[in-house]
Amino acid sequence: MWPSLRAGDVAEVEPLVEAPRPGEVVLARFESSLVLHRVRWCDGDVCALRGDNGEGEDPPLPVFRILGKARRVRRGGTVLEMERWDVGPRLLGRWRATVKRQLATWLGRTGRS
């Protein structure tokens, strides 16, 4: 989720009480992991998520697998409200993710960035 979330950030997540809206950052449970990703679309039953600098959407996910919405982030000793940490995808972040994926390919490693 870089640049919105950085290594070492701690996200405060509030429970999901209604279907998330596009653009919100949510905590979701996939088969083997928990992720914080941005909602691309949601029809009330199923949502599509994507990391800010990922190449594509994650597979559609039932709403019951979304555990909550990110509201605040602790960065270092400072607590940041949403408008100060949620900057969304940026050109530099997309470039960084592309370089990271290419380097992993060259080194024979696979996985998500």
C-alpha positions as CSV (number, residue, x, y, z in Angstrom):
1,M,0.0,0.0,0.0
2,W,3.0,2.3,-0.2
3,P,2.9,5.3,-0.4
4,S,-0.2,5.5,1.8
5,L,1.2,2.9,4.3
6,R,4.9,2.6,4.9
7,A,7.1,0.0,6.5
8,G,6.7,0.2,10.3
9,D,3.2,1.9,10.2
10,V,0.6,0.5,12.5
11,A,-3.0,0.9,11.2
12,E,-6.0,1.3,13.5
13,V,-8.9,-0.6,12.0
14,E,-12.5,-0.1,13.1
15,P,-15.0,-2.9,12.6
16,L,-17.0,-3.0,9.4
17,V,-20.6,-2.1,10.0
18,E,-21.7,-1.6,6.4
19,A,-20.4,-2.5,3.0
20,P,-17.3,-0.5,2.2
21,R,-17.2,2.2,-0.4
22,P,-14.8,2.5,-3.3
23,G,-11.6,4.3,-2.2
24,E,-11.7,3.2,1.4
25,V,-8.7,1.2,2.8
26,V,-9.9,-2.0,4.4
27,L,-8.5,-5.0,6.3
28,A,-9.4,-8.2,4.5
29,R,-8.8,-11.9,5.2
30,F,-7.6,-13.9,2.2
31,E,-6.9,-17.6,2.3
32,S,-3.4,-17.3,3.7
33,S,-3.0,-13.7,4.8
34,L,-4.5,-10.5,6.1
35,V,-4.1,-7.4,3.7
36,L,-4.8,-3.7,3.8
37,H,-6.0,-2.8,0.4
38,R,-8.2,-0.1,-1.2
39,V,-11.7,-1.0,-2.3
40,R,-12.1,-0.7,-6.1
41,W,-15.8,-1.6,-6.2
42,C,-18.4,-3.3,-4.0
43,D,-21.9,-4.4,-4.8
44,G,-22.9,-5.1,-1.2
45,D,-22.1,-8.8,-1.3
46,V,-18.8,-9.0,-3.1
47,C,-15.9,-6.4,-3.3
48,A,-12.8,-6.1,-5.4
49,L,-9.7,-4.8,-3.7
50,R,-6.3,-3.6,-5.0
51,G,-3.1,-2.4,-3.4
52,D,-2.3,1.2,-4.3
53,N,0.6,0.2,-6.5
54,G,-0.4,-3.3,-7.5
55,E,-0.7,-4.3,-11.2
56,G,-4.3,-5.5,-10.9
57,E,-7.2,-6.1,-8.7
58,D,-7.3,-8.9,-6.2
59,P,-9.9,-11.7,-6.9
60,P,-13.4,-10.6,-5.8
61,L,-13.9,-11.2,-2.1
62,P,-17.2,-11.7,-0.2
63,V,-17.9,-8.8,2.1
64,F,-17.9,-11.1,5.2
65,R,-14.1,-11.5,4.6
66,I,-13.6,-7.8,5.0
67,L,-12.9,-7.2,8.7
68,G,-12.8,-3.5,9.0
69,K,-11.8,0.0,7.7
70,A,-8.5,1.6,8.3
71,R,-9.0,5.0,10.1
72,R,-5.7,6.1,11.7
73,V,-2.1,5.2,11.4
74,R,0.7,5.4,13.9
75,R,3.9,6.4,12.1
76,G,6.8,6.6,14.5
77,G,5.5,8.4,17.6
78,T,2.7,10.3,15.7
79,V,-0.9,9.3,15.2
80,L,-2.1,10.4,11.8
81,E,-5.7,10.9,10.9
82,M,-6.9,9.6,7.5
83,E,-6.3,12.9,5.6
84,R,-2.7,12.9,6.6
85,W,-1.7,9.3,5.7
86,D,-4.1,8.2,2.9
87,V,-2.4,9.8,-0.1
88,G,-3.4,7.1,-2.5
89,P,-1.3,5.8,-5.4
90,R,1.3,8.0,-6.9
91,L,3.5,7.8,-10.0
92,L,6.6,7.3,-7.8
93,G,4.9,4.5,-6.0
94,R,3.9,2.8,-9.2
95,W,7.5,3.1,-10.5
96,R,8.9,1.7,-7.3
97,A,6.5,-1.3,-7.4
98,T,7.5,-2.0,-11.0
99,V,11.2,-1.9,-10.3
100,K,10.7,-4.1,-7.3
101,R,8.8,-6.7,-9.3
102,Q,11.4,-6.6,-12.1
103,L,14.3,-7.1,-9.6
104,A,12.5,-10.0,-8.0
105,T,12.0,-11.6,-11.4
106,W,15.7,-11.2,-12.2
107,L,16.6,-12.7,-8.9
108,G,14.3,-15.6,-9.5
109,R,11.9,-14.7,-6.7
110,T,8.1,-14.4,-7.0
111,G,5.4,-13.0,-4.8
112,R,3.4,-9.9,-4.1
113,S,5.0,-6.5,-3.7
